[in-house]
Amino acid sequence: MQKRGFTIVELLIVIVVVAILAAITIVAYNGIQQRASNTSRINSASQYIKLLSAYAVQNGKYPTFTDGACFGTGYTSSQCSNSGLSSTSPATVTEQLTFNSQLSSVGNIPNFAKLNSSATGNGSETGAFIYGLGTTNETPSRWYRLVYFLQGDNQDCGVQRVLRATDGTSAIGTGAYGTGISTGPRNSNFNGGRTWCIISLLNPNEF
């Protein structure tokens, strides 16, 4: 008896099914990677907030920095951001050894998972940083912001005191931040597959 082989139609069906399963697997894998990266960054942000609070309680001020300071080290060209966050934030944020050294005096500094420019649109390799609004970082009236980025649109920043852009839609660099803490989606803004998290830190004299 002659054995019957697969028809062209049957082969095409098999190929289509395999392609669909492969696509589903890739999407699921990318989603797992994104969640893992975001969870790591949120955990690091929470740890940095605790370290900053502990340092402020002990010293009455935050660690010393000029304009803004990267959390941790290992960034390309020692910069964690090279595009101004807004009109009130520094254009370039760099690693500052004094800041990291002082912060490490109250606990271990976690490494922030860095995102490249395709994921953030802000800097060649974007991590997380602190900056202050005012004349010097030791002025009691100065406002402080902690900034980090997540992958994906409209992600939850995972911590409290998240600031929103005043118009709710402005892309980073054009929106004004600091006039209202988010009560809806807990992020500062999102666009093009990235979410910005701008956290209002307590002033050292509030501890």
URRAUR-V793505 format. One record per backbone hydrogen bond with DSSP energy under -1.0 kcal/mol. CO is the residue of the C=O (numbers start at 1). NH is the residue of the N-H. Records with the same first field share a line. If there is no record, write none. Layout:
BEGIN
CO->NH + NH
END
This chain:
BEGIN
7->11
8->12
9->13
10->14
11->15
12->16
13->17
14->18
15->19
16->20
17->21
18->22
19->23
20->24
21->25
22->26
23->27
24->28
25->29
26->30
27->31
28->32
29->33
30->34
31->35
32->36
33->37
34->38
35->39
36->40
37->41
38->42
39->43
40->44
41->45
42->46
43->47
44->48
45->49
46->50
47->51
48->52
49->53
50->54
51->55
52->56
53->57
54->58
55->59
56->60
66->68
67->132
69->130
75->78
76->79
78->95
81->93
85->173
86->89
93->80 + 81
94->70
96->100
97->101
98->102
99->103
100->104
102->105
103->106
115->126
116->119 + 120
117->121
126->115
128->71
129->147
130->69
131->145
133->143
136->139
139->142
143->133
144->201
145->131
146->199
147->129
148->197
150->195
161->200
162->182
171->174 + 175
176->166
180->164
185->187
186->157
188->165
189->196
193->152
194->191
195->150
196->188 + 189
197->148
198->163
199->146
203->206
204->207
END
